[in-house]
Amino acid sequence: MFVGSTGERGPRQMVFDVVERAVNEALAGRGGRVDVTLTADGGVRVTDDGPGIPVEAAGHTGGPGLEDLLTRPHAGPRAPRGRHTVAMSALGTGPAVANALSSRLTVEVRREAGHWVQEYVRGIAVTPPTAVGTTTGSGTTITFWPDAEIFETTRPSFTDLANRFREVAVLNRGLSLSLTDERGQGEARSVQFRFPDRARDLIAGLDMETGARVHPDVIAFEEEDSRMAGTVEVSLRWYDSHEETVRGFANSLRTYEGGTHETGLRDGVTAAVDEYARKHLPLTATGSRLGFGLIGKGLTAVVSVKLDNPAFFGATRTRLGGDGDAAHPGVRDTGAVHACVRDVVRAHLGTWLEQHPEQAAAVIGRIVGRTRRG
């Protein structure tokens, strides 16, 4: 129930639950790096450079305490107002479930010059938090071994983890995520993801290039909108293809079934392109209004929204909620995401078309050409 499967998906979910806490520390400005190692003895080690989880025995305050975090689901850190937490997966229960489903777990805390260690077996503390010395750094290391009596396999896929870590790093500028696999024979393999300062070309970052480009520039923009209590970020480009490729994210969680942010993107693109075509081409060239069925052919786009209170359809959180979602009354983004994304896309894409007439002509010419052939 808590990790979705006793197959490979289960241990992978456990990794996400532990990493999510560390990533949210970094996004809250309390760190910047998360390193994950798949150890040779079948464990998973997650290390961050945050302030270290508060240890009640040491008198630390400032968030959920160590034992609370490791024994109570959903006790992880939350970003301060104006920042938005990352969801690493659809379940998001925090380290407590990973602890309960592990044959053993060790946690090391480096905080306020102290170094503390605690051991757990199948979710039960077998030692109190114990001071083992002093340290000049800070951070937390959680190492756990998925329970072989519960799971059919205790080895999460390196490729699946790397793909998800890449997404999260691309969508969150400056975050550093690394993954090292020590389980094979010979030299360990390792990847690191960090996208610090470049203009946000989400399409390239997510490996979504789909053939020859209709225009050279990626159209990218980001804007905060108080109506939905969050931000919207978009990257798009037309390619010489008959297919539309739109990938949506809400708080860095992939929305495989779409939702209001993706609908808003399509409506905004349609409005901007149709308005530009009608302004710059004779009416006989465009005929009736251009619809997304034509405009969207060859479009590759990423739309990412970060919200204080995202509303999702269903328990799997793969579709972002929208207008009339009675299951989430009172959630601010429920009725606003579609309008906000539509308006932002319409304004920014419309401006780009006006400022880049040669590239705009390539986009519009391709679409109008399709209307004539149709």
Secondary structure, DSSP 8 states (H G I E B T S, - for coil): --SS-SSTHHHHHHHHHHHHHHHHHIIIII--EEEEEE-TTS-EEEEE-SS----GGGT--SSS-HHHHHHSTT------TT-----SSSS---HHHHHHTEEEEEEEEEETTEEEEEEEETTEESS--EEEEE-SS-EEEEEEEE-TTT-S-----HHHHHHHHHHHHHHSTT-EEEEEE-SSSSS-EEEEE---SS---HHHHTT---SSBSSSS-EEEEEEEGGGTEEEEEEEEEBSSS--EEEEEETTEE-TT-BHHHHHHHHHHHHHHHHHHHHHS-HHHH-S---HHHHTTTEEEEEEEEESS--BSTTTT-SB--TT-TTSTT-GGGTTHHHHHHHHHHHHHHHHHHH-HHHHHHHHHHHHHHHHH-
